C-alpha cells in the first residue's frame, strides 16, 4: 500500500494523536493514505471510533513492539 503521509505521535497521549491525525487528514485529498504511529494504548480504540465517526476508512491497525500503527484512507 502506498502511504502518502506518515505522522509520528509516539509519546503523546489521548486526544493528541487523534487531533493531529484529524488535522493531517484535512489537508489530504480523497483516497490518500495516512500512517499514524502511536504509543498510546488507547489509540486502537480511539482510531476505530474516529474512523466510524468521520467516515474515513480504517484500513488496518497493527502493533510492532510498543508502537501502534494505524492506517487511514481519506474519505
N, C-alpha and C positions, 0 to 999 in steps of 0.2 A: 504494500500500500504506500502511496506517495504522501508523505507528510509535508504540508505547506508551511506550518509554523509549529515550533516547539516552545513550550512555556515551562520554565523551571520554578515551581512553587515549593520546593523542598525546604523544610524548616518553618513554613508558615502554617498556622492553624486556621480552622474554620472561623469566619467565612472567607478569608482572603483567597484561597485557591479558586473558589467559585467566582468571586468578584473579578479576579484577574482573567479567568477564562472567559467570562461574560464580555469583558472589555475587548479581549483579543478577538473573539468571535464577531463582535460588532464591526470590526474593521476588515473582516474577511468576506470574500464573495461566496455566494451559494455553491455548495458542493465541495468547498475547500475543507481540508482536514487539519485539525488541531491536536497536537500531542501534549498532554499535561503530565508533568512529573510531580508527585507529591509524597510527603512522608506522613501526612495526617491520616490516621487510621479511619476516621470518619468520612474521608473523601470518597470512599467507594459508595457508600450510601448517598452522600451529598450529590455526587455527579449523576447517579441514576435518577434521583429526584429532579435535578436541574434539567436533564435532557427531557424528561417527561413533561415538565412544566413549560419549557421553551420551544419544544418541537424539533430541537437539534437531535441528530441521531448519535446515540452512544454506540460506537462501532465495537469497542472492546475495552475491557478492564483487566489488567494483569498485575502481578506482583513480582518484583525482582529484588530479592533481599528485603531491605526496609523501604523500598520505593514502590509506590502505587502508580501505575501508568494508565492513563485514561485517554482514549482516542475518540474524538468527537468530530462529526461531519456537520458543517454549517447547513442549516435548512435553506 
